[in-house]
Amino acid sequence: MRSLFVMIVREAALIAFAAVLLGFGYGFVMKKGLFAPTQPTSNLPVAPPAPTFIDYEEALRCFREGSALFVDARHEYDYKLGHIRGAINVPLKDFDLATSPLAPTPKNQLIVTYCDGAECNSSIELAQKLAAAGFTNVKMFFGGWNEWQQHHLPTE
Amino acid sequence: MKALRKVIDNAFVALSARMLLGFIFVVASTDTIADPTAFATSISYYKIVGAPLTLIIATVLPWLELLCGLFLLFGMLTKGSSGLILLMLVVFTGGVLSGIARGLDISCGCFTRDPTVDKIGWLKVSENLLLIVLGFVCLFTNSTRFTLVHGVDPDSSPARRSASDAS
């Protein structure tokens, strides 16, 4: 049994060493991961502002002002069960700007994305995709559907 | 216990376990090797380790998976690779269980970087447990048929090991 353990440790150490060499070597040669180049900002086009998080008070203010377009990033099934009043459904899974309801939306429109709540990432992923697609005023409602319901705010 | 030992030592059972586990780990590694930054993002969604460490893990882990998978497929360094695979599977399962306990709605990050598929859940835990069983078969089998073990390390044959243990 002891010789088996020694063999496992010896072979595992050899493989782990090779994996470290290959991983760092490949990253260094291909300029990926840890070694991905950071481009000089002076030569880059001005990037649109990155999406920012807002809390429910800010989301509610946007909702009451009517200034924001709420975008539900959850699946269609969840959206149909209930959503923030006036929100449109753009499931992250099928996101394609050309075919989504957001296609005719002006790029400077304030958009608030949300999903279930603090423990989901769909709203973040969708906000990033929208920003990459050229939308300049995207915010992520971090508390999402769960927090909206907890405060008994308007739904449909 | 004897019956279990007989099954584990069956050359075809050991070969099947090696092939299946090796193939799965090779497949799992290809997507992550191609894009370590996206893999680091998947790891960060678990909210277990900090940003600098996720990038280091994303740099090394896919290669560890690839090497272990290849060694299992070719029947070389099988004890070390199955030991490492078992260790990885235990850590992965712990991560998934921790995610489930915290109610995280995230992608596993196991086979694809698409955040909308392969969500963590009890199915993923079951898959991992099945792979852990295969790992144990690869680790504890005495069968060296269909392997290249003897070609690389003659000391690793069961007969030599038994002799070594006796001494």
Interface residues (C-beta under 8 A of the other chain):
Chain A: M1 R2 S3 L4 M7 I8 V9 R10 E11 A12 A13 L14 I15 A16 A18 A19 V20 L22 G23 F24 Y26 G27 K32 G33 L34 A36 L92 K93 C115 D116 E119 C120 N121 S122 E125
Chain B: I33 D35 P36 T37 A40 Y45 L55 I56 A58 T59 V60 L61 P62 W63 L64 L66 L67 C68 F71 L77 K79 G80 S81 G83 L84 L87 R102 G103 L104 D105 I106 P115 T116 V117 L139 S156 R161 S164 D165
